[in-house]
Amino acid sequence: MTNIFEETYNTMRAAQRAFKAAATDEGRNAAEAAYKEAEDRITKEGDTAWKLWRAYEISRENENEILNFDDIIWNQEVEPLTACMRENGIEAFTYSCRATDAVETLWLFKEAGCRIGEMVEVNLRKDLWGNGYEKGHAFKMSLN
């Protein structure tokens, strides 16, 4: 099963490295085109894939072991996000949103076939002083 989010992440990072290493405009243009092509692949998949992609990219940049959603997930997004994760072989994720209705969102994930697991610590963002990451707490979920 292909995870387009991991493929896109790797392609975009390779394009960024190629851009930095390019000695010519032609090389930089080729790197930009590769980056844009990878980004367009997600865009073509629609809003659900784009929301998942943003969380995936942030999770990878923050060195989390698995996908973490730390933003609000609206009720109507739960089932499409769950389906998209399944289609891409994502077996687990964490949910660290601090919104007042986060428990309701967790319930909707449960209703969509996810199993609520233990609470874990996740990296939310780079520490202001560059000393690692600001930590947060999340529910670990698995897709059954």
Secondary structure as GFF3:
##gff-version 3
##sequence-region A 1 144
A	DSSP	alpha_helix	4	21	.	.	.	ID=ss1
A	DSSP	alpha_helix	25	45	.	.	.	ID=ss2
A	DSSP	alpha_helix	47	61	.	.	.	ID=ss3
A	DSSP	beta_strand	67	69	.	.	.	ID=ss4
A	DSSP	three_ten_helix	75	77	.	.	.	ID=ss5
A	DSSP	alpha_helix	78	87	.	.	.	ID=ss6
A	DSSP	beta_strand	92	95	.	.	.	ID=ss7
A	DSSP	alpha_helix	102	111	.	.	.	ID=ss8
A	DSSP	beta_strand	114	126	.	.	.	ID=ss9
A	DSSP	beta_strand	133	143	.	.	.	ID=ss10
###
